[in-house]
Amino acid sequence: MITITCHKLVIKVMDIVKKIEDLEREIHNLKSLILVRENAFFETKLVSLRGIGKLSVSEDELEEAIEKVKKSLFAGVEDAVRD
C-alpha cells in the first residue's frame, strides 16, 4: 500500500516537473516574441534631414544652415563641400 502511494506521488511530481518545464519553455517563447515585436517597433529608419528641416524653417534658411554645417565639419578638407 505504501509503495503504491509513493509510486503515485513520484509520478505526480514528475508530471508537475514536466508542466513546469513546459511553462518555462512557453515563457521563453513569449519573451522572444515580445523582443522581436519590440525591435520591429523601435526599428531605426533613415530620415531626410532636409525633409525634417522643411517642416521647421524656410528652405532658404535650411540651405544656409546646411552649408554652414558642411563648412564647419569639413574645414580644411579640399573638395569636401560639394553641391
SULPEVEN-V503120 format. One record per backbone hydrogen bond with DSSP energy under -1.0 kcal/mol. NH is the residue of the N-H (numbers start at 0). CO is the residue of the C=O. E is the energy in kcal/mol with one decimal. If there is no record, write none. Layout:
nh=NH co=CO e=E
nh=NH co=CO e=E
This chain:
nh=4 co=0 e=-2.0
nh=5 co=1 e=-2.4
nh=6 co=2 e=-2.4
nh=7 co=3 e=-2.5
nh=8 co=4 e=-2.3
nh=9 co=5 e=-2.6
nh=10 co=6 e=-2.2
nh=11 co=7 e=-2.4
nh=12 co=8 e=-2.6
nh=13 co=9 e=-2.3
nh=14 co=10 e=-2.2
nh=15 co=11 e=-2.4
nh=16 co=12 e=-2.6
nh=17 co=13 e=-2.3
nh=18 co=14 e=-2.4
nh=19 co=15 e=-2.5
nh=20 co=16 e=-2.4
nh=21 co=17 e=-2.5
nh=22 co=18 e=-2.5
nh=23 co=19 e=-2.7
nh=24 co=20 e=-2.3
nh=25 co=21 e=-2.3
nh=26 co=22 e=-2.6
nh=27 co=23 e=-2.3
nh=28 co=24 e=-2.3
nh=29 co=25 e=-2.5
nh=30 co=26 e=-2.6
nh=31 co=27 e=-2.3
nh=32 co=28 e=-2.3
nh=33 co=29 e=-2.6
nh=34 co=30 e=-2.5
nh=35 co=31 e=-2.2
nh=36 co=32 e=-2.4
nh=37 co=33 e=-2.8
nh=38 co=34 e=-2.6
nh=39 co=35 e=-2.0
nh=40 co=36 e=-2.2
nh=41 co=37 e=-2.3
nh=51 co=47 e=-2.2
nh=52 co=48 e=-2.8
nh=53 co=49 e=-2.3
nh=55 co=52 e=-1.2
nh=56 co=52 e=-2.6
nh=61 co=57 e=-2.2
nh=62 co=58 e=-2.6
nh=63 co=59 e=-2.4
nh=64 co=60 e=-2.4
nh=65 co=61 e=-2.5
nh=66 co=62 e=-2.3
nh=67 co=63 e=-2.0
nh=68 co=64 e=-2.2
nh=69 co=65 e=-2.6
nh=70 co=66 e=-2.5
nh=71 co=67 e=-2.3
nh=72 co=68 e=-3.0
nh=73 co=69 e=-2.6
nh=76 co=73 e=-2.2
nh=79 co=76 e=-1.1
